[in-house]
Amino acid sequence: MRTTLDLDEQLMKELLKVTAAKTKTAAIHLAISALIRRQRLERLKSLSGQICIDLNWKRREKTEREHQKRLTRSWHGHR
């Protein structure tokens, strides 16, 4: 998407320097991606202690299989 921007020349030079990008477009894409990633990580960090994640994948897999069996049995019973 083509967009016209009025960017600070010093900021652009600094961005090109720190990203080692070959073009201004590449540097801006890197900067935008980095900002989005950082914001997503901050949102994820803000959830710390607020959600409970079951890291025992074997138990979770067993529970999921049992649930699928129950669903399959109830679905076949409605034919």
C-alpha distance (Angstrom), angle and dihedral (degrees) to the residues before:
residue distance angle dihedral
M1 . . .
R2 3.75 . .
T3 3.82 115.7 .
T4 3.76 132.4 169.0
L5 3.80 114.5 -136.9
D6 3.78 134.0 -179.8
L7 3.81 102.6 -140.2
D8 3.76 129.2 -179.4
E9 3.80 106.8 -104.5
Q10 3.81 94.3 -141.2
L11 3.80 91.8 50.6
M12 3.78 90.4 49.7
K13 3.82 91.7 50.7
E14 3.80 90.4 48.7
L15 3.80 91.2 48.2
L16 3.79 92.2 51.0
K17 3.80 89.6 48.4
V18 3.81 97.5 49.2
T19 3.80 95.7 41.3
A20 3.81 95.5 41.9
A21 3.80 85.7 -143.0
K22 3.78 117.4 162.9
T23 3.79 95.3 -140.7
K24 3.78 136.7 33.2
T25 3.80 89.6 -120.6
A26 3.81 91.9 54.7
A27 3.81 91.1 47.3
I28 3.80 92.2 50.9
H29 3.81 91.4 47.6
L30 3.81 90.1 52.1
A31 3.80 91.7 47.8
I32 3.80 93.2 48.7
S33 3.80 91.9 47.4
A34 3.80 91.3 49.2
L35 3.80 92.0 49.7
I36 3.80 92.7 49.0
R37 3.81 91.2 48.2
R38 3.81 92.2 48.9
Q39 3.82 92.1 49.3
R40 3.81 91.6 49.5
L41 3.80 90.6 49.8
E42 3.81 90.6 50.3
R43 3.81 90.3 52.2
L44 3.78 89.8 48.7
K45 3.81 91.4 49.4
S46 3.80 90.0 51.1
L47 3.82 88.1 62.3
S48 3.80 91.1 59.7
G49 3.79 109.3 129.9
Q50 3.80 93.0 5.7
I51 3.79 99.0 88.5
C52 3.78 132.8 43.5
I53 3.79 117.2 -137.6
D54 3.79 118.9 -165.2
L55 3.79 103.5 -137.9
N56 3.82 93.8 -178.4
W57 3.80 95.1 99.7
K58 3.81 94.2 177.2
R59 3.79 92.3 58.7
R60 3.81 90.5 43.6
E61 3.81 91.1 50.2
K62 3.82 91.3 50.3
T63 3.81 90.9 49.5
E64 3.80 90.8 48.6
R65 3.83 92.3 50.6
E66 3.79 91.2 50.4
H67 3.79 90.4 49.1
Q68 3.82 91.3 50.1
K69 3.83 90.7 50.1
R70 3.81 90.6 52.6
L71 3.80 91.0 48.8
T72 3.81 91.8 48.3
R73 3.81 92.0 49.4
S74 3.80 93.2 48.7
W75 3.82 92.0 45.8
H76 3.81 93.2 50.6
G77 3.79 89.4 49.1
H78 3.83 91.3 61.2
R79 3.80 97.3 59.3
